[in-house]
Amino acid sequence: MISRHDIYYVMKRLRVYGCYKKEKLKTDISNACNYFMDWLIPLNNKIECTVTLKKNLVSHERVYGECCRNGKGSYTIWIDSDLDYNVLLGTIAHEFVHVKQFELGELRFFTKVNKWKGKNYSDDFNYDKLPWEIDANILSVALVNLYQRDISV
């Protein structure tokens, strides 16, 4: 008989890169990613996600992290490899909120316009006021707090 645990691993696939010779960090990141996916992504959604730690993301792109939807259920997340552990954790949570937003159809990116829950936003809209970023900022704080509480038990 197939258990819920077996279905989880068929439905959710995670790869973590950029932690060469840092096995504990890779394990910590994998655990956090799986925890955030459990909280955010419905069980029946098939998700394939690659998380890569990348040098100089902050200095070159001016972001801590970035989430890219490759196609239905397929995502790439880049996180700056020089972030402090707590900032790294918050950034991972933030980017997984974006995965949830894409998966549930709340957020859609187009060439010149983005859609959040059916409303259009232009590319030049103030980043701090974008509703999907506000949502990701709020949810990521709650997720990190839950994760840190649960791993300390």
C-alpha positions, 0 to 999 in steps of 0.5 A: 500500500502506498502511504502519504509519505510515499506520495510526498516524495513522488509529488515534491522533488527538491535539488540543492546546489552550491554547497560544495563541501558544506554538507551540513548547510546542504542538509539544513537548506534541504530540511528548510525547503521541505518544511516550507513546501509542506506548509505552502504547497498543496499535497496533490501539486507536483513540484520540482524545485532546484535551489542554488546558492550563487555568489554575488547575487546581492552585488550583481542583481541587488536581490537576496534571492530570486524565484523563476517559474520554468513551467507548470510545477517546475521552479528554480530558486537562486539564493546569495551564498554569502548571506548570514544563516538567518537571512538565508533562511528568511530568503528561502522562505520568501522565495517558496512563498512565490512558488506557492503564489505561482502554483495557486495562480495568485501570481503570473508574470508576463512580458510587460505586466504582472498579475496578482489575483487578477489585477494588473501591475506594470513592471515599473511599480514600486517593489516594496508596494507590490502585493505579492512581495508584501505577502511573501515578506509577511508569510516568510517571517511566520514560516521561519518562526514556525520552522525554528520552533519546530526544529528546536523541539 
